[in-house]
């Protein structure tokens, strides 16, 4: 199912012309994601998911109104697929931060400029090319993961892999904590800054230097990093994600809502939570537990969704502390959390706790 949904045709059966078509489209999608900026592109992923799932629901659950595939070809394909447009935008930002005059340096300079994924990178050919190349990498990797039925979200895994490749390609550290406690966010709370080398006015970073002052620790979301608060929003959105999945039969609708709501974050509305790594695992777990729930089974399914909402939230926070807060480029905590959560669903299905894995590939073991 996942190959048909996310990729249209499994790569092992794909004619050479179709594979070239996919890669060419993915180059365009990655470059477009770089032009728009990674976060604006991902917001449109959410809108495309809403359009696709709305069409399916209006057709009475049929996929007829989704032809030829808004979900697979647009939302999760070469146009706005996170492995293409978002990942391409992240990689392009990492590249552009190395080039003088490409990215605007914020006046406060609190964070490394390469982390500004809300910034539209415009039309510079070399920046677009980087986005396009990483879009192709994302499309190819996702196609391979889906065709092999590897036991996780094939899109999310390539968002993670792409972020690592961008750091390696452009000379950024994978973690970058140095001698700091990797899980400690208190330097951020105290406003501690990185000190410039003696005799210099610029600030040492993990991947070079920049002239603006920079915080010693840079949490992914300054308004969403305390463990109890993260768990609380995970529970709330997990329950809602489970309810939406049970009411509509869609594991992706709540994800689309979460992604589309990030438009407000991109526009500067303060304290907007990021929740797609909570709602997607929650919806998926609810449907994996009970595809057609009634009565107490439905109650159990929504409770499980709440647990997976918390799980996705806490894994995302752990990932941000290890891979985001101390390094220089964007490393997406939600994508990593979705990989871990979907893999967990597969494991639970293999051992018999869940009767299915919903849409998640499972190596044919379930």
N, C-alpha and C positions, 0 to 999 in steps of 0.2 A: 504493500500500500504506500509506504513512504516514498518509494521511487516514483510512482505515478503522481503522487501529490506534490512533491517538492521538485522533482527533476523532469517530469513528463515521461522520459524514456531512460531506463537503466543504462549506464554508460557502457556496460559490456555488450549490449545489443544495439548501441547507437551507431548508425552509419557515420563514416568519416565526415561527410558533408554536414550532418546534423551536429557533430561534435565541434566542427569549426564554427558553425553558426552560433552555438552556445558560447564559445570562447570569444567570438567577435562581439556578441551582445554583451557579455560580461565585461569586456574591456570598456565598452561604452557606459555600462552601468557603474563600474568602479570610477571611471573618470567623472561621470555625472555626480556621483557621491562626493568626490573631492571638490568639485565646483560648488556644490550646495553646502558642503560641510557635513560631517558624519552624523551629527545629531539631527539637523533638519531632514536629512535623507531618511533617518530611522523613523522620525515622526510620520513621514509619508508611508513607511511600511505599515504603521498602525492604521492609517486611513485606508490603505489598500486591503488590509485584512478585514476591516469593517465593511467595506464595499462587497468583498467576496462572500463573507459569511452572511451579510444582510441579503444578498441576492439568493443565496441558498435557502435561507429561512423563508423568504417571500415566495419561493417556488415550492414551498411545502416540504423542504428537506431534500429536494432534488438538486443535482448539480447542473441542471439544464441552463439556468441563468448565469452560471459561472463560465460557460464555454466562451473561448477556448481555454480558460483557466486563469481567472484573475488572481486566485490564491497562488497557484503553482508558478505561473509565468510572470506575474507582476510583483505581488507582495513578497513571495519567497523565491523569486527567480532573478534574472539578470537586471531587472529594472530597480527594484527596491529591496531585494534580498539582503539581509544584514551581512551575509558572508561576502557580498559583492559591493554594494553601495556604502554601507557603514564601514566595513573593513577597509575599502579603498580610501574612504575619507580619513580614517585614522592613520593609515600608512602615509597618505599624502601630507597630513599635518606634521607627522614625524620628519618627513623629508623637507617640507617647506620651512620648518623651524631652523634648519641648517642654512637656509639661504637668506641673506640680508635683504630686507625690504619686501619679503613675500608676506609675512604675517605681522599684524599690528601688535606691538609690544604694549600690554596694558600698563597704565600709569603706576598701579600699586605693585605689579610684578610679583604677586604672592606665589603664583604657580608657574611652573615651566610653561612657556608659550605653546609647546607641542601638545599640551593637554587640552587646549581650547578646541574641543570638537564641535562647538557651536559656531565656529568661525567659518564663513564661506570663503573658499580659497580662490574663487574666480576662474579666470580663463588662461592662466599661464601654461603653455604647452608642456613643460617638463613636469609640473605638478600634476596636471591631468594625466600624463603618461604613467606616473607612479601609481595614481589611483586606478588607472585601467589595468596595469600589470597585476596589482594585488586583487583587483576584481576577478581577473582570469584565474589566479591562484585559488581564490575562494570558490569559484564555480567548479573548477576541476576537482578540488579536494572534497567538496560536498558531494559531487557526483560519484566519486570513488567510495566515499563513506556510505552513501545511500545504497549503491550497487552491492557492496559487500555486507550490507545490513549490520554494520557495526553498532554496538548497543548504546547509542546515545543520540542526541539531536544532531544530525549531520550538518546543519547550518551553524549551530552554536559552536561546535568544535572547531570549525574553520575560522570563526571570528577570533577564537583564542589563538589558534595556530598562526593566523595572519598577524596578530599583535606581536607575537614572539618573533616572527620573521622580520617584521619592521624594525624592531629593536636591534636585532642582529645586523640587518642590512645597513642601517644608518648610524651604527655606533653607539647605541644606548645600552645601559645595563639591563639585564633581565629583572633584577630585584633592586639593587642600588641602596640598600640600607646602611652599608658601611658598618660602623660599630654601634649603630643605634638599635634599640630594642624594636624588633620588626613589628610587634603588635601594639606598641605603645603610642597612643594618639595624644598624650598629654603635652608634648612639645608644641603641638598645634594650639592646644587650649591656652598655653602660656604665651603664645605668639613668638616662639623662638625662631630665629632666622639663621640661615647659613652664613657663616662669616667669610668675607673675601680673603684670599691669600694675602700675606703681609706685603705691603707696598703696592697693592692693586686695588682699584675701586670696583671691579666687577665681582660677581658672586660665583663661586665654584658650584657647579652642578654635577650630577652623575654622568652627564653626556656632553660636557663642554663648559662654556661660561655664558652668562648673560649679564647685562648691565644693571638691571633692576634688582631690588631686594627680593629675596626668595625665602619662603618659609622652610624650616627644617623638615617638617612633615606636612604633607598635603593630602588630607583625606579626600576621597573621591566625591563625597557629598558632605559638606560641612554641617548640613542640617539633618544628616541621617547616618550616624556612625556609632552611636551609643548602643551597646548590646541590648538592653531592655526595650529601647524605642524601636530598634530594628526588628526585634522579635514581635513586638506589638503590631506594627504595620504589616508584618508577614502573616500574622494570624488573621487580621481583619481582611486583608486582600485575598488570602488563601480561602477563607470561607466564601467570599464573594465569587472568587474564581470557580470554586466547586459548584456553587449554586448556578452560575451562568452555564457551566458545562452540563449540569444535570437538566436544566430547563431547556436547553437548545440542542444538546447532543454535540456541541462544538468544543473541541479542546483548544481552539485558537481565538475564539471571540473575546474572551477576557484579556488575553495577550494583546489583541488589537486595541482594546480600550486603553490598557496601560500604556502602550506605545504611543497612541495618538495623544494622550494626555500630556506627554512630554513636550508637546508644542508650547504649553504654558511655561515649562521650565526653560525652554529655549528662548522664549520671549522675555525672560527675566522675572517671572512671578516667583516670589520667594517661597521656600519650604515645600515646593511640590515634591512629593515622594516618587521615587523610581521603583516600580513594582512588577515589571513584566517577568522578572525571574522568580516572582512569587506566584503570580496568577497562572502562568503556563504550567509549572509543575503541579500546582494545585488542581487545575482543570484536568490535566492528563492523569493524575493519580485517581481522581474521582471516577473517571471513565474507565480506567484500567481495573479499578475495584468492582465497578458495577456499570456495565454498558447500558442496561435498561433497568434502573433501580426503582423500587417501590417500597413504601412503608419504612421499616427500620433499616432496610438496606440503604435507602436513600439517606437516612440520618447518619449511618456509618460512613457513607461515601463523602458526605460534606465534612464530617469530622476529620477524615483522612486528608481531605483537601486542606483543612486548616493546618494540620501537622506539616504537610508539604509546603504550605506557604511560609511557615516559620523556618522550615529546613532550607528552602531556597534563599530566604532573607539572610540567615546566619552564615550560610556558605558564601554568599556574595560578600558579606562584610569581612569574613576571614580572608577571602581572595583579595579584596581591596587593600587590606593592611599589608599583605605580603607582596603583591605585585604592582600596586598602583601608588600608594602613599609616598614611597621613597624613590621612585624612578621618575623618568622625564616625559614619557609618552603615555597616551591613554591605553590602559589594559582593561578590558571590559569585565567588571565583576559579574553582571547579570549573565553574560554568555557562559562564563565558567561555571556559575551556579546552575544554570540550565543543563549543562553537560553532566555535572555531578548528579543532579536530581533525576534526570531522565535515565542515567545509568543505574541509579538506585532502584527506579521503578522496574527496570529490566531484571535486576537481581532478585527483587521481591517476587516477580512473576516466575522466574526460573525455580525458586525454592517453594513455590506454591501458595504464597500469601495473596498474590493477585492472580486472577484468572487470565488476564491479558496484559499487554503493554500499551493498549490503545494504539496510537499512531507511531510509537517509537520502534525503530528497527531492533531486532533481537537475535540476529544470527540464525534464525529458524529454530531456536531452542524452545520457543513458547507457542 
